[in-house]
Protein backbone atom coordinates (compact mmCIF):
# COMPACT_ATOMS: atom_id res chain seq x y z
CA UNK A 1 0.00 0.00 0.00
CA UNK A 2 1.36 3.41 -0.91
CA UNK A 3 0.32 6.78 0.47
CA UNK A 4 0.86 9.85 -1.61
CA UNK A 5 -0.20 13.46 -1.91
CA UNK A 6 -1.27 15.30 -5.00
CA UNK A 7 0.90 18.32 -4.15
CA UNK A 8 4.11 18.48 -2.18
CA UNK A 9 4.01 20.57 0.96
CA UNK A 10 6.37 21.71 3.66
CA UNK A 11 6.00 23.36 7.03
CA UNK A 12 8.14 24.82 9.79
CA UNK A 13 7.68 24.36 13.49
CA UNK A 14 8.12 27.69 15.20
CA UNK A 15 10.78 28.05 17.85
CA UNK A 16 9.60 28.21 21.44
CA UNK A 17 8.81 31.78 22.47
CA UNK A 18 11.35 33.52 24.67
CA UNK A 19 10.60 33.28 28.38
CA UNK A 20 9.79 36.62 29.95
CA UNK A 21 8.52 37.87 33.27
CA UNK A 22 4.73 37.96 33.12
CA UNK A 23 4.03 39.54 36.51
CA UNK A 24 5.59 40.44 39.84
CA UNK A 25 3.71 40.30 43.14
CA UNK A 26 5.32 42.49 45.77
CA UNK A 27 5.46 40.88 49.19
CA UNK A 28 4.91 42.16 52.71
CA UNK A 29 6.08 40.58 55.95
CA UNK A 30 4.53 41.86 59.17
CA UNK A 31 6.01 41.18 62.61
CA UNK A 32 4.20 42.12 65.83
CA UNK A 33 6.47 43.15 68.70
CA UNK A 34 5.64 42.50 72.35
CA UNK A 35 5.31 46.27 73.02
CA UNK A 36 2.40 46.49 70.55
CA UNK A 37 4.28 47.89 67.57
CA UNK A 38 4.18 46.36 64.11
CA UNK A 39 7.26 45.99 61.90
CA UNK A 40 6.42 45.78 58.21
CA UNK A 41 9.04 44.86 55.62
CA UNK A 42 7.98 45.38 52.01
CA UNK A 43 9.89 43.76 49.16
CA UNK A 44 9.93 45.88 45.98
CA UNK A 45 11.28 44.07 42.92
CA UNK A 46 13.10 46.55 40.66
CA UNK A 47 14.29 44.30 37.86
CA UNK A 48 14.28 40.65 36.79
CA UNK A 49 16.76 39.40 34.19
CA UNK A 50 16.79 35.89 32.76
CA UNK A 51 20.05 34.55 31.37
CA UNK A 52 20.68 31.91 28.71
CA UNK A 53 21.74 29.26 31.24
CA UNK A 54 18.32 29.38 32.90
CA UNK A 55 19.36 31.50 35.84
CA UNK A 56 17.50 34.51 37.18
CA UNK A 57 19.00 37.77 38.50
CA UNK A 58 16.61 39.79 40.68
CA UNK A 59 17.26 43.36 41.87
CA UNK A 60 15.12 44.44 44.81
CA UNK A 61 14.76 46.82 47.76
CA UNK A 62 13.48 45.97 51.23
CA UNK A 63 11.61 48.88 52.82
CA UNK A 64 11.08 48.54 56.59
CA UNK A 65 8.46 50.48 58.57
CA UNK A 66 7.71 50.50 62.31
CA UNK A 67 4.16 51.50 63.26
CA UNK A 68 1.53 51.10 65.94
CA UNK A 69 -0.47 47.88 65.70
CA UNK A 70 -3.60 48.56 63.61
CA UNK A 71 -7.02 48.52 65.26
CA UNK A 72 -8.34 46.21 62.54
CA UNK A 73 -7.01 42.66 62.97
CA UNK A 74 -5.22 40.91 60.15
CA UNK A 75 -7.20 37.70 59.61
CA UNK A 76 -5.47 35.81 56.81
CA UNK A 77 -1.77 35.02 56.72
CA UNK A 78 -1.56 36.49 53.18
CA UNK A 79 -3.68 39.55 53.88
CA UNK A 80 -1.93 42.86 54.57
CA UNK A 81 -2.96 46.27 55.84
CA UNK A 82 -4.15 48.43 52.96
Phi, psi and omega per residue, in radians:
X1 nan 2.393 -3.106
X2 -2.171 2.345 3.060
X3 -1.848 2.430 3.125
X4 -2.584 2.902 3.117
X5 -2.136 2.618 3.132
X6 -1.203 -0.744 3.140
X7 -2.121 2.520 3.056
X8 -1.256 2.612 3.098
X9 -2.519 2.793 3.066
X10 -2.501 2.795 3.110
X11 -2.642 2.821 3.108
X12 -2.147 2.425 3.036
X13 -1.609 2.168 -3.094
X14 -1.165 2.579 3.080
X15 -1.183 2.690 3.114
X16 -1.089 2.431 3.139
X17 -1.133 2.638 3.134
X18 -1.142 2.454 3.106
X19 -1.342 2.357 3.118
X20 -2.431 2.873 3.121
X21 -1.350 2.145 -3.106
X22 -1.580 -0.604 3.123
X23 -2.837 2.781 3.086
X24 -2.289 2.241 3.077
X25 -1.894 2.003 3.140
X26 -1.246 2.464 -3.071
X27 -1.907 2.683 3.101
X28 -2.284 2.317 3.013
X29 -2.021 2.261 -3.132
X30 -2.073 2.286 -3.117
X31 -2.155 2.199 3.096
X32 -1.641 2.220 3.114
X33 -1.582 2.767 -3.091
X34 -1.154 -0.351 3.116
X35 -1.514 0.112 3.073
X36 1.683 -0.107 3.122
X37 -1.462 2.791 3.128
X38 -2.060 2.272 3.042
X39 -1.827 2.173 3.138
X40 -2.071 2.200 3.085
X41 -2.015 2.061 -3.115
X42 -1.847 2.276 3.106
X43 -1.698 2.068 3.090
X44 -1.928 1.981 3.113
X45 -1.393 2.158 -3.133
X46 -1.614 -0.678 -3.046
X47 -2.748 2.532 3.062
X48 -2.270 2.163 3.129
X49 -2.145 2.277 3.083
X50 -1.744 2.393 3.093
X51 -1.906 2.966 -3.027
X52 -1.134 -0.447 -3.122
X53 -1.437 0.035 3.131
X54 1.628 0.063 3.123
X55 -1.456 2.900 -3.136
X56 -2.287 2.300 3.048
X57 -1.950 2.146 -3.091
X58 -2.078 2.201 3.024
X59 -1.784 2.321 -3.086
X60 -2.643 2.850 3.013
X61 -2.121 2.524 2.990
X62 -1.929 2.146 -3.096
X63 -1.954 1.898 -3.139
X64 -1.583 2.562 3.054
X65 -2.393 2.496 3.010
X66 -2.053 2.237 -3.067
X67 -2.544 2.933 3.042
X68 -1.217 2.594 3.115
X69 -1.091 2.314 -3.107
X70 -1.176 2.672 3.129
X71 -1.298 -0.417 3.115
X72 -1.590 2.143 -3.121
X73 -1.205 2.619 3.061
X74 -1.606 2.021 -2.992
X75 -1.538 -0.786 -3.050
X76 -1.750 2.558 -3.125
X77 -1.097 -0.461 -3.127
X78 -1.723 -0.009 -3.113
X79 -1.562 2.473 -3.137
X80 -2.190 2.885 3.092
X81 -1.217 2.337 -3.140
X82 -1.887 nan nan
